[in-house]
Amino acid sequence: MLEHRLAEPVFPGPARGRVEADTLDGEPRAVPVSALKRETLVLTLPADPDLARLTGLVSAHFFRQNGVGAAAARRGARSVVKACRGLLRAAARSSRQIPTLVLLLETRDSFLEVIGRAGAGRRTSLVRIERPEAPRGMTRPA
């Protein structure tokens, strides 16, 4: 049976350490672990305005999985859907051979952000929500 316990940090930095486990053969083994402070998820969709609701579902799930309250996650998802409808229409009008919408869902130290890009266009910040460690709530991108 494995028994897990957090040992003293062996690597510099606040989010790093090592986990020791006693294995079946009785030999303790240590594995370095670290928590990523920044992740980026990418969703690529064809330029069909009917898929705007899908961006809201993905965004709401992303926010909830990162500790945002249900009400703030729903508000953020509604903002993403509203903005993505326009981006999906713009991508559909694009002269590229395969028009797409790229949705980036990013985690940062103090906030979560959803960024959209229609085709080869500019990145547009759709919504930014403060991380749960910080005061909760949705903020508009600058």
N, CA, C and O atoms as a GROMACS GRO file, in nm:
protein
  568
    1MET      N    1   0.084  -0.117   0.000
    1MET     CA    2   0.000   0.000   0.000
    1MET      C    3   0.089   0.124   0.000
    1MET      O    4   0.189   0.129   0.071
    2LEU      N    5   0.052   0.223  -0.079
    2LEU     CA    6   0.131   0.345  -0.088
    2LEU      C    7   0.087   0.444   0.017
    2LEU      O    8  -0.032   0.461   0.044
    3GLU      N    9   0.185   0.509   0.077
    3GLU     CA   10   0.156   0.614   0.175
    3GLU      C   11   0.226   0.739   0.125
    3GLU      O   12   0.347   0.739   0.105
    4HIS      N   13   0.150   0.846   0.105
    4HIS     CA   14   0.206   0.970   0.050
    4HIS      C   15   0.223   1.073   0.162
    4HIS      O   16   0.139   1.085   0.251
    5ARG      N   17   0.330   1.144   0.154
    5ARG     CA   18   0.350   1.257   0.245
    5ARG      C   19   0.438   1.359   0.174
    5ARG      O   20   0.525   1.322   0.094
    6LEU      N   21   0.416   1.485   0.201
    6LEU     CA   22   0.493   1.592   0.139
    6LEU      C   23   0.620   1.615   0.218
    6LEU      O   24   0.614   1.640   0.339
    7ALA      N   25   0.733   1.607   0.153
    7ALA     CA   26   0.862   1.627   0.219
    7ALA      C   27   0.904   1.774   0.206
    7ALA      O   28   0.835   1.853   0.142
    8GLU      N   29   1.013   1.807   0.264
    8GLU     CA   30   1.067   1.942   0.254
    8GLU      C   31   1.102   1.973   0.109
    8GLU      O   32   1.142   1.883   0.035
    9PRO      N   33   1.088   2.100   0.065
    9PRO     CA   34   1.122   2.134  -0.074
    9PRO      C   35   1.270   2.105  -0.102
    9PRO      O   36   1.357   2.135  -0.021
   10VAL      N   37   1.295   2.047  -0.218
   10VAL     CA   38   1.432   2.020  -0.257
   10VAL      C   39   1.476   2.110  -0.372
   10VAL      O   40   1.594   2.114  -0.408
   11PHE      N   41   1.382   2.182  -0.430
   11PHE     CA   42   1.411   2.273  -0.539
   11PHE      C   43   1.374   2.413  -0.493
   11PHE      O   44   1.278   2.429  -0.418
   12PRO      N   45   1.448   2.516  -0.537
   12PRO     CA   46   1.411   2.652  -0.497
   12PRO      C   47   1.276   2.691  -0.556
   12PRO      O   48   1.240   2.645  -0.664
   13GLY      N   49   1.203   2.774  -0.486
   13GLY     CA   50   1.074   2.822  -0.536
   13GLY      C   51   0.960   2.777  -0.446
   13GLY      O   52   0.968   2.670  -0.386
   14PRO      N   53   0.856   2.857  -0.436
   14PRO     CA   54   0.748   2.827  -0.344
   14PRO      C   55   0.659   2.712  -0.386
   14PRO      O   56   0.596   2.649  -0.301
   15ALA      N   57   0.651   2.681  -0.516
   15ALA     CA   58   0.556   2.581  -0.564
   15ALA      C   59   0.625   2.450  -0.601
   15ALA      O   60   0.572   2.371  -0.679
   16ARG      N   61   0.742   2.427  -0.546
   16ARG     CA   62   0.815   2.306  -0.581
   16ARG      C   63   0.844   2.226  -0.455
   16ARG      O   64   0.855   2.282  -0.346
   17GLY      N   65   0.857   2.099  -0.470
   17GLY     CA   66   0.887   2.011  -0.358
   17GLY      C   67   0.906   1.871  -0.409
   17GLY      O   68   0.932   1.850  -0.527
   18ARG      N   69   0.895   1.776  -0.319
   18ARG     CA   70   0.901   1.638  -0.363
   18ARG      C   71   0.803   1.558  -0.280
   18ARG      O   72   0.777   1.589  -0.164
   19VAL      N   73   0.751   1.457  -0.340
   19VAL     CA   74   0.657   1.369  -0.273
   19VAL      C   75   0.728   1.237  -0.252
   19VAL      O   76   0.784   1.180  -0.346
   20GLU      N   77   0.725   1.188  -0.129
   20GLU     CA   78   0.784   1.058  -0.100
   20GLU      C   79   0.672   0.956  -0.086
   20GLU      O   80   0.566   0.986  -0.034
   21ALA      N   81   0.697   0.835  -0.134
   21ALA     CA   82   0.599   0.728  -0.123
   21ALA      C   83   0.668   0.600  -0.082
   21ALA      O   84   0.775   0.567  -0.134
   22ASP      N   85   0.608   0.529   0.013
   22ASP     CA   86   0.659   0.397   0.049
   22ASP      C   87   0.593   0.298  -0.046
   22ASP      O   88   0.471   0.285  -0.049
   23THR      N   89   0.673   0.227  -0.122
   23THR     CA   90   0.620   0.135  -0.222
   23THR      C   91   0.600  -0.003  -0.161
   23THR      O   92   0.631  -0.026  -0.044
   24LEU      N   93   0.548  -0.094  -0.241
   24LEU     CA   94   0.520  -0.229  -0.194
   24LEU      C   95   0.644  -0.303  -0.148
   24LEU      O   96   0.637  -0.389  -0.059
   25ASP      N   97   0.759  -0.270  -0.206
   25ASP     CA   98   0.882  -0.339  -0.168
   25ASP      C   99   0.949  -0.272  -0.046
   25ASP      O  100   1.058  -0.312  -0.006
   26GLY      N  101   0.885  -0.171   0.010
   26GLY     CA  102   0.938  -0.106   0.130
   26GLY      C  103   1.041   0.001   0.104
   26GLY      O  104   1.087   0.065   0.198
   27GLU      N  105   1.078   0.022  -0.021
   27GLU     CA  106   1.177   0.125  -0.056
   27GLU      C  107   1.109   0.260  -0.073
   27GLU      O  108   1.020   0.272  -0.158
   28PRO      N  109   1.147   0.361   0.004
   28PRO     CA  110   1.089   0.494  -0.019
   28PRO      C  111   1.148   0.554  -0.146
   28PRO      O  112   1.268   0.546  -0.171
   29ARG      N  113   1.063   0.614  -0.225
   29ARG     CA  114   1.107   0.680  -0.347
   29ARG      C  115   1.055   0.822  -0.346
   29ARG      O  116   0.945   0.848  -0.297
   30ALA      N  117   1.133   0.915  -0.400
   30ALA     CA  118   1.094   1.056  -0.407
   30ALA      C  119   1.079   1.098  -0.553
   30ALA      O  120   1.160   1.060  -0.638
   31VAL      N  121   0.975   1.175  -0.580
   31VAL     CA  122   0.949   1.224  -0.714
   31VAL      C  123   0.934   1.375  -0.705
   31VAL      O  124   0.852   1.424  -0.627
   32PRO      N  125   1.012   1.452  -0.783
   32PRO     CA  126   0.994   1.598  -0.779
   32PRO      C  127   0.860   1.638  -0.840
   32PRO      O  128   0.818   1.582  -0.941
   33VAL      N  129   0.796   1.734  -0.779
   33VAL     CA  130   0.670   1.786  -0.829
   33VAL      C  131   0.676   1.938  -0.826
   33VAL      O  132   0.747   1.996  -0.745
   34SER      N  133   0.601   2.001  -0.916
   34SER     CA  134   0.588   2.146  -0.915
   34SER      C  135   0.451   2.183  -0.969
   34SER      O  136   0.397   2.114  -1.055
   35ALA      N  137   0.397   2.290  -0.919
   35ALA     CA  138   0.267   2.339  -0.964
   35ALA      C  139   0.289   2.444  -1.071
   35ALA      O  140   0.361   2.542  -1.048
   36LEU      N  141   0.227   2.425  -1.187
   36LEU     CA  142   0.237   2.524  -1.292
   36LEU      C  143   0.151   2.644  -1.256
   36LEU      O  144   0.036   2.629  -1.215
   37LYS      N  145   0.206   2.761  -1.270
   37LYS     CA  146   0.130   2.881  -1.243
   37LYS      C  147   0.065   2.935  -1.369
   37LYS      O  148  -0.021   3.023  -1.362
   38ARG      N  149   0.105   2.882  -1.484
   38ARG     CA  150   0.051   2.932  -1.609
   38ARG      C  151   0.026   2.816  -1.705
   38ARG      O  152   0.117   2.739  -1.735
   39GLU      N  153  -0.096   2.805  -1.752
   39GLU     CA  154  -0.132   2.704  -1.850
   39GLU      C  155  -0.212   2.771  -1.960
   39GLU      O  156  -0.279   2.872  -1.937
   40THR      N  157  -0.205   2.715  -2.080
   40THR     CA  158  -0.284   2.765  -2.192
   40THR      C  159  -0.354   2.647  -2.258
   40THR      O  160  -0.289   2.551  -2.299
   41LEU      N  161  -0.486   2.655  -2.268
   41LEU     CA  162  -0.565   2.557  -2.340
   41LEU      C  163  -0.609   2.621  -2.470
   41LEU      O  164  -0.644   2.739  -2.472
   42VAL      N  165  -0.607   2.546  -2.578
   42VAL     CA  166  -0.642   2.600  -2.709
   42VAL      C  167  -0.761   2.522  -2.765
   42VAL      O  168  -0.760   2.399  -2.767
   43LEU      N  169  -0.862   2.596  -2.810
   43LEU     CA  170  -0.978   2.537  -2.877
   43LEU      C  171  -0.986   2.599  -3.015
   43LEU      O  172  -0.996   2.721  -3.028
   44THR      N  173  -0.981   2.518  -3.118
   44THR     CA  174  -0.991   2.566  -3.256
   44THR      C  175  -1.123   2.519  -3.313
   44THR      O  176  -1.154   2.400  -3.312
   45LEU      N  177  -1.201   2.613  -3.364
   45LEU     CA  178  -1.334   2.583  -3.419
   45LEU      C  179  -1.345   2.632  -3.562
   45LEU      O  180  -1.282   2.731  -3.599
   46PRO      N  181  -1.425   2.563  -3.644
   46PRO     CA  182  -1.454   2.616  -3.777
   46PRO      C  183  -1.539   2.742  -3.762
   46PRO      O  184  -1.606   2.761  -3.660
   47ALA      N  185  -1.537   2.827  -3.861
   47ALA     CA  186  -1.607   2.955  -3.855
   47ALA      C  187  -1.757   2.937  -3.878
   47ALA      O  188  -1.808   2.973  -3.984
   48ASP      N  189  -1.825   2.883  -3.780
   48ASP     CA  190  -1.970   2.864  -3.785
   48ASP      C  191  -2.030   2.934  -3.664
   48ASP      O  192  -2.009   2.890  -3.551
   49PRO      N  193  -2.105   3.044  -3.685
   49PRO     CA  194  -2.161   3.118  -3.572
   49PRO      C  195  -2.251   3.033  -3.481
   49PRO      O  196  -2.275   3.071  -3.366
   50ASP      N  197  -2.301   2.920  -3.530
   50ASP     CA  198  -2.383   2.833  -3.445
   50ASP      C  199  -2.301   2.765  -3.335
   50ASP      O  200  -2.359   2.708  -3.242
   51LEU      N  201  -2.170   2.769  -3.344
   51LEU     CA  202  -2.084   2.706  -3.243
   51LEU      C  203  -2.050   2.800  -3.127
   51LEU      O  204  -1.970   2.765  -3.040
   52ALA      N  205  -2.110   2.918  -3.125
   52ALA     CA  206  -2.079   3.015  -3.019
   52ALA      C  207  -2.114   2.959  -2.881
   52ALA      O  208  -2.042   2.984  -2.785
   53ARG      N  209  -2.224   2.883  -2.871
   53ARG     CA  210  -2.262   2.827  -2.741
   53ARG      C  211  -2.156   2.730  -2.689
   53ARG      O  212  -2.136   2.718  -2.568
   54LEU      N  213  -2.089   2.660  -2.780
   54LEU     CA  214  -1.984   2.567  -2.739
   54LEU      C  215  -1.871   2.642  -2.669
   54LEU      O  216  -1.814   2.592  -2.572
   55THR      N  217  -1.838   2.761  -2.716
   55THR     CA  218  -1.732   2.839  -2.652
   55THR      C  219  -1.772   2.876  -2.510
   55THR      O  220  -1.687   2.881  -2.420
   56GLY      N  221  -1.902   2.902  -2.488
   56GLY     CA  222  -1.949   2.932  -2.354
   56GLY      C  223  -1.941   2.812  -2.261
   56GLY      O  224  -1.902   2.826  -2.145
   57LEU      N  225  -1.976   2.695  -2.311
   57LEU     CA  226  -1.966   2.574  -2.230
   57LEU      C  227  -1.821   2.545  -2.191
   57LEU      O  228  -1.792   2.511  -2.076
   58VAL      N  229  -1.731   2.557  -2.287
   58VAL     CA  230  -1.590   2.532  -2.260
   58VAL      C  231  -1.536   2.634  -2.160
   58VAL      O  232  -1.463   2.598  -2.067
   59SER      N  233  -1.572   2.761  -2.178
   59SER     CA  234  -1.524   2.866  -2.088
   59SER      C  235  -1.577   2.846  -1.946
   59SER      O  236  -1.502   2.857  -1.850
   60ALA      N  237  -1.707   2.816  -1.933
   60ALA     CA  238  -1.764   2.794  -1.801
   60ALA      C  239  -1.695   2.678  -1.730
   60ALA      O  240  -1.665   2.686  -1.611
   61HIS      N  241  -1.670   2.570  -1.803
   61HIS     CA  242  -1.602   2.455  -1.744
   61HIS      C  243  -1.459   2.492  -1.702
   61HIS      O  244  -1.414   2.454  -1.594
   62PHE      N  245  -1.389   2.566  -1.785
   62PHE     CA  246  -1.254   2.611  -1.755
   62PHE      C  247  -1.252   2.696  -1.627
   62PHE      O  248  -1.168   2.675  -1.540
   63PHE      N  249  -1.345   2.791  -1.616
   63PHE     CA  250  -1.350   2.876  -1.498
   63PHE      C  251  -1.381   2.795  -1.372
   63PHE      O  252  -1.316   2.813  -1.269
   64ARG      N  253  -1.479   2.705  -1.380
   64ARG     CA  254  -1.517   2.624  -1.263
   64ARG      C  255  -1.402   2.532  -1.221
   64ARG      O  256  -1.379   2.514  -1.102
   65GLN      N  257  -1.330   2.475  -1.317
   65GLN     CA  258  -1.219   2.386  -1.285
   65GLN      C  259  -1.104   2.461  -1.219
   65GLN      O  260  -1.021   2.400  -1.151
   66ASN      N  261  -1.098   2.591  -1.238
   66ASN     CA  262  -0.993   2.673  -1.178
   66ASN      C  263  -1.043   2.747  -1.055
   66ASN      O  264  -0.981   2.844  -1.012
   67GLY      N  265  -1.154   2.702  -0.997
   67GLY     CA  266  -1.198   2.751  -0.868
   67GLY      C  267  -1.286   2.874  -0.868
   67GLY      O  268  -1.313   2.928  -0.761
   68VAL      N  269  -1.333   2.920  -0.982
   68VAL     CA  270  -1.421   3.037  -0.988
   68VAL      C  271  -1.562   2.993  -0.947
   68VAL      O  272  -1.605   2.883  -0.980
   69GLY      N  273  -1.631   3.079  -0.876
   69GLY     CA  274  -1.768   3.048  -0.834
   69GLY      C  275  -1.861   3.032  -0.952
   69GLY      O  276  -1.833   3.079  -1.063
   70ALA      N  277  -1.974   2.965  -0.928
   70ALA     CA  278  -2.067   2.932  -1.036
   70ALA      C  279  -2.123   3.058  -1.104
   70ALA      O  280  -2.130   3.064  -1.227
   71ALA      N  281  -2.163   3.157  -1.026
   71ALA     CA  282  -2.223   3.277  -1.084
   71ALA      C  283  -2.121   3.355  -1.169
   71ALA      O  284  -2.154   3.397  -1.280
   72ALA      N  285  -2.001   3.372  -1.118
   72ALA     CA  286  -1.898   3.443  -1.194
   72ALA      C  287  -1.860   3.365  -1.320
   72ALA      O  288  -1.833   3.425  -1.424
   73ALA      N  289  -1.857   3.231  -1.311
   73ALA     CA  290  -1.826   3.149  -1.428
   73ALA      C  291  -1.934   3.165  -1.535
   73ALA      O  292  -1.902   3.174  -1.654
   74ARG      N  293  -2.061   3.168  -1.494
   74ARG     CA  294  -2.171   3.186  -1.591
   74ARG      C  295  -2.164   3.324  -1.656
   74ARG      O  296  -2.184   3.337  -1.777
   75ARG      N  297  -2.137   3.427  -1.577
   75ARG     CA  298  -2.125   3.563  -1.634
   75ARG      C  299  -2.011   3.570  -1.734
   75ARG      O  300  -2.025   3.628  -1.842
   76GLY      N  301  -1.898   3.510  -1.698
   76GLY     CA  302  -1.783   3.509  -1.790
   76GLY      C  303  -1.813   3.432  -1.917
   76GLY      O  304  -1.775   3.474  -2.026
   77ALA      N  305  -1.882   3.319  -1.903
   77ALA     CA  306  -1.917   3.238  -2.020
   77ALA      C  307  -2.012   3.313  -2.112
   77ALA      O  308  -1.999   3.306  -2.234
   78ARG      N  309  -2.108   3.386  -2.054
   78ARG     CA  310  -2.200   3.466  -2.138
   78ARG      C  311  -2.125   3.572  -2.216
   78ARG      O  312  -2.156   3.596  -2.332
   79SER      N  313  -2.027   3.636  -2.153
   79SER     CA  314  -1.947   3.736  -2.224
   79SER      C  315  -1.868   3.673  -2.338
   79SER      O  316  -1.855   3.733  -2.445
   80VAL      N  317  -1.816   3.553  -2.315
   80VAL     CA  318  -1.740   3.484  -2.419
   80VAL      C  319  -1.831   3.450  -2.536
   80VAL      O  320  -1.792   3.470  -2.652
   81VAL      N  321  -1.951   3.399  -2.510
   81VAL     CA  322  -2.045   3.363  -2.617
   81VAL      C  323  -2.079   3.486  -2.700
   81VAL      O  324  -2.078   3.482  -2.823
   82LYS      N  325  -2.110   3.596  -2.633
   82LYS     CA  326  -2.147   3.720  -2.703
   82LYS      C  327  -2.034   3.767  -2.794
   82LYS      O  328  -2.058   3.804  -2.909
   83ALA      N  329  -1.912   3.767  -2.742
   83ALA     CA  330  -1.798   3.814  -2.822
   83ALA      C  331  -1.763   3.714  -2.933
   83ALA      O  332  -1.723   3.755  -3.042
   84CYS      N  333  -1.778   3.585  -2.906
   84CYS     CA  334  -1.741   3.483  -3.006
   84CYS      C  335  -1.836   3.482  -3.125
   84CYS      O  336  -1.795   3.446  -3.235
   85ARG      N  337  -1.961   3.521  -3.105
   85ARG     CA  338  -2.053   3.528  -3.220
   85ARG      C  339  -1.997   3.622  -3.326
   85ARG      O  340  -1.995   3.589  -3.445
   86GLY      N  341  -1.951   3.738  -3.283
   86GLY     CA  342  -1.892   3.834  -3.376
   86GLY      C  343  -1.763   3.782  -3.438
   86GLY      O  344  -1.740   3.798  -3.557
   87LEU      N  345  -1.679   3.719  -3.354
   87LEU     CA  346  -1.553   3.665  -3.407
   87LEU      C  347  -1.577   3.552  -3.506
   87LEU      O  348  -1.506   3.541  -3.606
   88LEU      N  349  -1.677   3.468  -3.478
   88LEU     CA  350  -1.707   3.358  -3.571
   88LEU      C  351  -1.761   3.411  -3.704
   88LEU      O  352  -1.729   3.357  -3.810
   89ARG      N  353  -1.842   3.516  -3.698
   89ARG     CA  354  -1.890   3.578  -3.824
   89ARG      C  355  -1.773   3.637  -3.901
   89ARG      O  356  -1.765   3.623  -4.023
   90ALA      N  357  -1.683   3.705  -3.829
   90ALA     CA  358  -1.566   3.765  -3.895
   90ALA      C  359  -1.477   3.657  -3.956
   90ALA      O  360  -1.424   3.674  -4.066
   91ALA      N  361  -1.461   3.545  -3.885
   91ALA     CA  362  -1.380   3.436  -3.939
   91ALA      C  363  -1.446   3.376  -4.063
   91ALA      O  364  -1.376   3.336  -4.156
   92ALA      N  365  -1.580   3.368  -4.064
   92ALA     CA  366  -1.651   3.313  -4.180
   92ALA      C  367  -1.633   3.402  -4.303
   92ALA      O  368  -1.629   3.353  -4.416
   93ARG      N  369  -1.623   3.534  -4.281
   93ARG     CA  370  -1.603   3.627  -4.393
   93ARG      C  371  -1.458   3.634  -4.437
   93ARG      O  372  -1.427   3.694  -4.540
   94SER      N  373  -1.368   3.572  -4.360
   94SER     CA  374  -1.225   3.578  -4.389
   94SER      C  375  -1.197   3.518  -4.527
   94SER      O  376  -1.268   3.429  -4.573
   95SER      N  377  -1.094   3.569  -4.592
   95SER     CA  378  -1.058   3.521  -4.725
   95SER      C  379  -0.967   3.398  -4.720
   95SER      O  380  -0.925   3.349  -4.825
   96ARG      N  381  -0.936   3.350  -4.601
   96ARG     CA  382  -0.851   3.231  -4.590
   96ARG      C  383  -0.925   3.110  -4.643
   96ARG      O  384  -1.048   3.108  -4.646
   97GLN      N  385  -0.850   3.010  -4.684
   97GLN     CA  386  -0.913   2.889  -4.738
   97GLN      C  387  -0.994   2.816  -4.632
   97GLN      O  388  -1.106   2.772  -4.660
   98ILE      N  389  -0.942   2.802  -4.511
   98ILE     CA  390  -1.014   2.734  -4.404
   98ILE      C  391  -1.027   2.833  -4.288
   98ILE      O  392  -0.940   2.838  -4.201
   99PRO      N  393  -1.135   2.910  -4.284
   99PRO     CA  394  -1.151   3.008  -4.177
   99PRO      C  395  -1.178   2.939  -4.043
   99PRO      O  396  -1.258   2.845  -4.036
  100THR      N  397  -1.110   2.985  -3.938
  100THR     CA  398  -1.124   2.925  -3.806
  100THR      C  399  -1.129   3.032  -3.697
  100THR      O  400  -1.093   3.147  -3.719
  101LEU      N  401  -1.175   2.989  -3.581
  101LEU     CA  402  -1.167   3.070  -3.460
  101LEU      C  403  -1.076   2.995  -3.364
  101LEU      O  404  -1.094   2.876  -3.340
  102VAL      N  405  -0.979   3.065  -3.309
  102VAL     CA  406  -0.890   3.007  -3.209
  102VAL      C  407  -0.923   3.072  -3.077
  102VAL      O  408  -0.918   3.194  -3.063
  103LEU      N  409  -0.957   2.989  -2.979
  103LEU     CA  410  -0.991   3.036  -2.845
  103LEU      C  411  -0.881   2.989  -2.750
  103LEU      O  412  -0.856   2.870  -2.739
  104LEU      N  413  -0.817   3.084  -2.683
  104LEU     CA  414  -0.710   3.053  -2.588
  104LEU      C  415  -0.764   3.075  -2.447
  104LEU      O  416  -0.815   3.183  -2.417
  105LEU      N  417  -0.754   2.975  -2.363
  105LEU     CA  418  -0.797   2.984  -2.224
  105LEU      C  419  -0.670   2.979  -2.140
  105LEU      O  420  -0.604   2.875  -2.135
  106GLU      N  421  -0.636   3.089  -2.075
  106GLU     CA  422  -0.507   3.098  -2.006
  106GLU      C  423  -0.525   3.120  -1.856
  106GLU      O  424  -0.613   3.193  -1.811
  107THR      N  425  -0.437   3.054  -1.780
  107THR     CA  426  -0.431   3.078  -1.636
  107THR      C  427  -0.307   3.162  -1.609
  107THR      O  428  -0.200   3.136  -1.664
  108ARG      N  429  -0.322   3.261  -1.526
  108ARG     CA  430  -0.210   3.345  -1.482
  108ARG      C  431  -0.206   3.344  -1.331
  108ARG      O  432  -0.294   3.286  -1.266
  109ASP      N  433  -0.107   3.409  -1.273
  109ASP     CA  434  -0.095   3.412  -1.128
  109ASP      C  435  -0.218   3.473  -1.061
  109ASP      O  436  -0.266   3.421  -0.960
  110SER      N  437  -0.269   3.582  -1.116
  110SER     CA  438  -0.378   3.653  -1.047
  110SER      C  439  -0.511   3.648  -1.120
  110SER      O  440  -0.612   3.693  -1.064
  111PHE      N  441  -0.517   3.595  -1.242
  111PHE     CA  442  -0.643   3.594  -1.315
  111PHE      C  443  -0.648   3.482  -1.418
  111PHE      O  444  -0.546   3.420  -1.451
  112LEU      N  445  -0.769   3.456  -1.467
  112LEU     CA  446  -0.794   3.363  -1.577
  112LEU      C  447  -0.841   3.448  -1.694
  112LEU      O  448  -0.916   3.544  -1.674
  113GLU      N  449  -0.800   3.415  -1.814
  113GLU     CA  450  -0.836   3.497  -1.930
  113GLU      C  451  -0.872   3.410  -2.048
  113GLU      O  452  -0.812   3.305  -2.071
  114VAL      N  453  -0.973   3.455  -2.124
  114VAL     CA  454  -1.012   3.390  -2.249
  114VAL      C  455  -0.982   3.488  -2.361
  114VAL      O  456  -1.028   3.602  -2.359
  115ILE      N  457  -0.905   3.442  -2.459
  115ILE     CA  458  -0.863   3.526  -2.571
  115ILE      C  459  -0.911   3.460  -2.699
  115ILE      O  460  -0.898   3.339  -2.715
  116GLY      N  461  -0.966   3.539  -2.790
  116GLY     CA  462  -1.012   3.487  -2.918
  116GLY      C  463  -0.934   3.547  -3.033
  116GLY      O  464  -0.883   3.658  -3.024
  117ARG      N  465  -0.925   3.470  -3.141
  117ARG     CA  466  -0.859   3.518  -3.263
  117ARG      C  467  -0.933   3.458  -3.382
  117ARG      O  468  -0.940   3.336  -3.396
  118ALA      N  469  -0.986   3.543  -3.467
  118ALA     CA  470  -1.056   3.498  -3.588
  118ALA      C  471  -0.957   3.488  -3.702
  118ALA      O  472  -0.898   3.589  -3.742
  119GLY      N  473  -0.939   3.367  -3.754
  119GLY     CA  474  -0.847   3.348  -3.866
  119GLY      C  475  -0.707   3.392  -3.830
  119GLY      O  476  -0.653   3.352  -3.727
  120ALA      N  477  -0.650   3.475  -3.914
  120ALA     CA  478  -0.515   3.526  -3.890
  120ALA      C  479  -0.520   3.664  -3.826
  120ALA      O  480  -0.421   3.736  -3.826
  121GLY      N  481  -0.636   3.701  -3.771
  121GLY     CA  482  -0.653   3.834  -3.711
  121GLY      C  483  -0.581   3.849  -3.579
  121GLY      O  484  -0.507   3.762  -3.534
  122ARG      N  485  -0.605   3.964  -3.518
  122ARG     CA  486  -0.543   3.996  -3.390
  122ARG      C  487  -0.607   3.917  -3.276
  122ARG      O  488  -0.722   3.875  -3.285
  123ARG      N  489  -0.530   3.899  -3.170
  123ARG     CA  490  -0.583   3.838  -3.048
  123ARG      C  491  -0.670   3.939  -2.976
  123ARG      O  492  -0.631   4.055  -2.960
  124THR      N  493  -0.788   3.896  -2.934
  124THR     CA  494  -0.881   3.983  -2.865
  124THR      C  495  -0.914   3.922  -2.730
  124THR      O  496  -0.959   3.808  -2.722
  125SER      N  497  -0.890   3.998  -2.623
  125SER     CA  498  -0.924   3.950  -2.489
  125SER      C  499  -1.075   3.956  -2.474
  125SER      O  500  -1.134   4.064  -2.483
  126LEU      N  501  -1.138   3.841  -2.449
  126LEU     CA  502  -1.284   3.833  -2.440
  126LEU      C  503  -1.333   3.854  -2.298
  126LEU      O  504  -1.432   3.924  -2.276
  127VAL      N  505  -1.265   3.796  -2.202
  127VAL     CA  506  -1.303   3.813  -2.061
  127VAL      C  507  -1.183   3.780  -1.973
  127VAL      O  508  -1.098   3.697  -2.008
  128ARG      N  509  -1.178   3.845  -1.858
  128ARG     CA  510  -1.073   3.821  -1.759
  128ARG      C  511  -1.140   3.810  -1.623
  128ARG      O  512  -1.213   3.900  -1.583
  129ILE      N  513  -1.114   3.702  -1.554
  129ILE     CA  514  -1.175   3.679  -1.422
  129ILE      C  515  -1.063   3.664  -1.321
  129ILE      O  516  -0.967   3.590  -1.343
  130GLU      N  517  -1.076   3.733  -1.209
  130GLU     CA  518  -0.976   3.725  -1.103
  130GLU      C  519  -0.971   3.583  -1.048
  130GLU      O  520  -1.075   3.517  -1.035
  131ARG      N  521  -0.852   3.535  -1.016
  131ARG     CA  522  -0.838   3.401  -0.959
  131ARG      C  523  -0.901   3.397  -0.820
  131ARG      O  524  -0.911   3.501  -0.754
  132PRO      N  525  -0.943   3.280  -0.774
  132PRO     CA  526  -1.009   3.270  -0.644
  132PRO      C  527  -0.925   3.320  -0.527
  132PRO      O  528  -0.982   3.366  -0.428
  133GLU      N  529  -0.793   3.313  -0.534
  133GLU     CA  530  -0.708   3.362  -0.425
  133GLU      C  531  -0.719   3.513  -0.413
  133GLU      O  532  -0.706   3.570  -0.304
  134ALA      N  533  -0.743   3.579  -0.527
  134ALA     CA  534  -0.759   3.722  -0.529
  134ALA      C  535  -0.908   3.752  -0.505
  134ALA      O  536  -0.988   3.658  -0.505
  135PRO      N  537  -0.947   3.877  -0.486
  135PRO     CA  538  -1.088   3.907  -0.472
  135PRO      C  539  -1.165   3.860  -0.595
  135PRO      O  540  -1.120   3.882  -0.708
  136ARG      N  541  -1.280   3.795  -0.573
  136ARG     CA  542  -1.356   3.737  -0.684
  136ARG      C  543  -1.426   3.843  -0.766
  136ARG      O  544  -1.453   3.954  -0.719
  137GLY      N  545  -1.454   3.806  -0.889
  137GLY     CA  546  -1.532   3.892  -0.974
  137GLY      C  547  -1.475   3.897  -1.114
  137GLY      O  548  -1.362   3.855  -1.139
  138MET      N  549  -1.555   3.948  -1.204
  138MET     CA  550  -1.517   3.954  -1.344
  138MET      C  551  -1.470   4.096  -1.374
  138MET      O  552  -1.530   4.192  -1.328
  139THR      N  553  -1.364   4.109  -1.450
  139THR     CA  554  -1.318   4.239  -1.493
  139THR      C  555  -1.315   4.243  -1.644
  139THR      O  556  -1.290   4.142  -1.709
  140ARG      N  557  -1.340   4.357  -1.698
  140ARG     CA  558  -1.335   4.374  -1.844
  140ARG      C  559  -1.190   4.388  -1.886
  140ARG      O  560  -1.111   4.449  -1.815
  141PRO      N  561  -1.154   4.332  -2.001
  141PRO     CA  562  -1.017   4.350  -2.050
  141PRO      C  563  -0.993   4.495  -2.087
  141PRO      O  564  -1.085   4.566  -2.126
  142ALA      N  565  -0.869   4.538  -2.074
  142ALA     CA  566  -0.834   4.677  -2.103
  142ALA      C  567  -0.836   4.705  -2.251
  142ALA      O  568  -0.809   4.818  -2.293
   0.00000   0.00000   0.00000
